[in-house]
Amino acid sequence: DAGITQSPRYKITETGRQVTLMCHQTWSHSYMFWYRQDLGHGLRLIYYSAAADITDKGEVPDGYVVSRSKTENFPLTLESATRSQTSVYFCASSDPGETQPQHFGDGTRLSIL
Amino acid sequence: EDQVTQSPEALRLQEGESSSLNCSYTVSGLRGLFWYRQDPGKGPEFLFTLYSAGEEKEKERLKATLTKKESFLHITAPKPEDSATYLCAVPDSGAGSYQLTFGKGTKLSVIP
């Protein structure tokens, strides 16, 4: 089925560990995005990518690393997880153009103990 | 700094009781406004894009309108399945990044 898939859906890990969240889309959208959603803050952009091998920081990039070697995949890595990174993470994709809607996956709920 | 404010934070309606949700924004050179619906445990689902003041879009019981300062999502004769959090978002003022600023959402509960 066409769409955007995130894995895992749920993850529990410990502070200091590295964890990677996966995102895969089948629409061939050039743009991909990573957001975190926290109570009281709403959705905040972490990183985005305009195409393979092109990435840029969003509002809250500290502590996160992204890569995009293939158009369809956009993994997000927490290199040394901290409790403040406990959140729900959403991946999105869109066609280029500021008025193109972003389409979201169903999220990864990450808990860092 | 671009800001998007949604009100109310939460809204309880009886089934069939029409109402409106508000999204006000401060952004220079608005290039569009998006409405999304988010169900618990799911990602935001795209509903509408509004491009310019005066524009209206409709989908089933939902109608979105846009002025120069705010947008409204009107819900006519809501049903329990309309219960969700509704988010609005605008593209950032800076050109070319396609970054969105989201409001914190309005949680709508429709009681049978």
Boltz contact constraints between the chains, C-beta under 6 A:
constraints:
  - contact:
      token1: [A, 31]
      token2: [B, 98]
      max_distance: 6.0
  - contact:
      token1: [A, 42]
      token2: [B, 102]
      max_distance: 6.0
  - contact:
      token1: [A, 42]
      token2: [B, 104]
      max_distance: 6.0
  - contact:
      token1: [A, 43]
      token2: [B, 102]
      max_distance: 6.0
  - contact:
      token1: [A, 45]
      token2: [B, 99]
      max_distance: 6.0
  - contact:
      token1: [A, 90]
      token2: [B, 43]
      max_distance: 6.0
  - contact:
      token1: [A, 98]
      token2: [B, 31]
      max_distance: 6.0
  - contact:
      token1: [A, 98]
      token2: [B, 91]
      max_distance: 6.0
  - contact:
      token1: [A, 98]
      token2: [B, 98]
      max_distance: 6.0
  - contact:
      token1: [A, 99]
      token2: [B, 32]
      max_distance: 6.0
  - contact:
      token1: [A, 99]
      token2: [B, 49]
      max_distance: 6.0
  - contact:
      token1: [A, 101]
      token2: [B, 34]
      max_distance: 6.0
  - contact:
      token1: [A, 101]
      token2: [B, 46]
      max_distance: 6.0
  - contact:
      token1: [A, 101]
      token2: [B, 49]
      max_distance: 6.0
  - contact:
      token1: [A, 104]
      token2: [B, 43]
      max_distance: 6.0
  - contact:
      token1: [A, 104]
      token2: [B, 44]
      max_distance: 6.0
  - contact:
      token1: [A, 105]
      token2: [B, 43]
      max_distance: 6.0
  - contact:
      token1: [A, 106]
      token2: [B, 42]
      max_distance: 6.0
  - contact:
      token1: [A, 106]
      token2: [B, 43]
      max_distance: 6.0
  - contact:
      token1: [A, 107]
      token2: [B, 43]
      max_distance: 6.0
